[in-house]
């Protein structure tokens, strides 16, 4: 019976991949406002009702794209870990790589950051998934095990990262200021580690 469901699961995964890819392409071209559900469905060659069954809102679709990108970063860092003599160096290396990846596509990053601000209760689960991925990535860089409350420190740095992305996407700060602010937050949270 499990084998009978396997083709359907593969088909569903492929459909979801096409939907996320279509949303990413539209966001790259025109930002958050360019991601219209009908256009996503057309580009992905999927019925609009099917899109809404998979992703009930544009925000959930864009958050799925952000979760995918965060997962890709985790995989890349798993193969090529951040380097540095100290935990802070390694954490800053991770923050820099992730920030540079996001800022290379400012319209897409802005769209995903806008979706992060969604008040939709149904979007909370995928936001938590993204935060967990981020905490894992930062935790793997090392140093947080020496912090008295590592979980709180990782969670706080994740929140600072989200806030910095929001400030960047709204034009309040530039790429370099975002990296400086993230580095300073990491330094404060990792104070006393070697």
N, C-alpha and C positions, 0 to 999 in steps of 0.2 A: 504494500500500500504506500509506503514512503517513496518508493521509486516512481509511482504514478504521479505523486505531487511534485517530484523534482523538476520536470519540465515547466510546470506552472510557476514554481518558485523562481526558476531561472528567468522565465519570461517577465515575471513581476519585477525582479531585480533589474533586468535590462530596461524595462519601461521606466522605472524610477530613475535610472541613470540618464536616460534620454531627457526626462523632464528636468532634472537638476542641470544637466548640460545646457539645455535650451534656456533655462533661467539665467545661468551664468553668462551665456553669450549675449542675451538681451541686456543684462546689467552692465556688462563690459562696454556695450555700445552706448547706453543712455542712462545708466544708474537705476536707482530704485523705481522711479516713475515709468521707466521703459519696460519693466517686468509686468506685463498684463497677462492674466491667466489665459485668455483666449489665444494670445500670441504664443505663449509657452506651449499650449496644447497643439497648436498648428505646427510649430517648429519641431516638436517632438513626435508629430504624427500620432497623436493620442486624442481620443475623444475628451471633450471638456469635462464631462461627468466623471470620467476615469481620473483625470487630473485632480478634481476635487475630492475624490475618494482617497487618493494617495496623499495629497497635500491640501487640506481644507482652506489654506490661505497663502497669499504671496509671502507673508512673513515666515511661515513654516517651511515653505519651499526654499527661501533664501537661507534660513537657518540650517536646513539640510545641506546646502552647498557649503556653508561655513564649517559644519561638522565634518564634511568630507575633506575639506582643506586642512582642518586641524588633524584629522586622522592621517592624512598624507604627510604632514610635517612630522608626526610621531613616528611614522614608518621610516622616513628619511633619517631622522635623528637616531633611530634604532640601528641603522646601517652605518651612519657617520655621526657618532656622538659629538656633542659640543666639547671643545678642547679649552683648556685653561689650567693655570697652576692652582687656582683657588675655586671654591664653590661659586663665589660671586662672578668670577671670570666666565665660568661655564654657564651660569644662569643668564648672564648678560649676552653671551654668545647665542643662546637659544632665543632670547627676546629679540636680538638684532636680526637673526635669520627670519623669524616669523614676521617681524615688522616689515622688513624689506620685501618679503614675499607679498604681503598684503598691499603695501604702498606702490608696488609695480602696476597694480590695476586699481587706480583710485576710485573709479566709478563702481566697480564691483565691490570693493572694500566698503565704500560708503553705503551701498545698498545693503550689504550684510550687517553693517553696524546699525543702520536704521531698523532692520528687522530685529536686532538684539533688543532694541528699545520697545518692542511690541508689548502692549499690555495684555495680549491674549492669554488667558489661562492655559489654553491648549498648547501654547508655545513654550511653556515653562519646562516641560520634560526635555525637549531638545536643547534648551539653554543649559540645563543641568548637565546634559551629556557633553556639551562643548566645554563647560567649566571643568568637568572631570577629566576630559582629555588634556586640557591645558594644565591642570594640576599634576597629572601624571608626567607630562612632558617636562615641566619645571622640576618636579621631584626627582626624575631620572637624571637631571643635570647634576644633582648632588648638593650636599650642604644643608638641606633642610632637616635632615635627621639630627643635626646638632642643635637645632632651634628648639626651645622648650615646648612650644606648641606648634609643631610643624604643619598640622592640618590648617590651623588658623592663619599661619603665615602664607601658605600656598593659596588659600582661598582669598586672602587679602590682596596678594599680588595679582591674582586673576581679576579681581574687581578693579584694581588700579589699571590693569591692562585694558579692560573694557572701557573704563572712563577715559583713558588716554586716547583710545581709538575714536571715541565719540568726540573728544575735543579736536582731534586731527581731522575727522571727516566733516566737521562743521566749520573748518578753517580757522579755529582758534589758535592752533599750534601747527608747526610744520613737522616733517619727518624727524629731523634732528632733535627738535625739542621733545617730541614724543619719546625718542630713544633715551634722551638725557633724563627725562622724568621717570621712565621705567627703570633705568639703571640706579637712580637715586632711591626709588622705592625698594629695589632689590637689596641695595647696600644697607638700608635701614633695617629691613627684615632679617638680613643675614648677619647683622652686627654680632661680632664675637665668634664667628665661625672661622676656621682656618682653611 
